[in-house]
Amino acid sequence: MVVAGAVVPDTGRRLPGRGAWLHPDSGCLRNAEKRRAFPRAFRVQGPLDVVRLRGHLAELEQEVVGSPHGRQEARKQVDPS
């Protein structure tokens, strides 16, 4: 979800508006930024701030150290809409 020009994670999947899915991986975030995917996904013009999303992904990556099951659970929680 975009709030005041920033992409914010919607872990509860309850915020109004358009959403976009992203793997809980900082590499995927870098690729999305490089491809300018967020403005297209949210149908807005101009760059979007992803600082909160980057922090959320960093927290998830710390929680999910090595377990494939844990990664799957974390993947369910990430919705940067």
Secondary structure, DSSP 8 states (H G I E B T S, - for coil): -EETTEE---TTS--SS------S-HHHHHHHHHTTHHHHHHT--S--B-HHHHHHHHHHHHH-SS-HHHHHHHHHH----
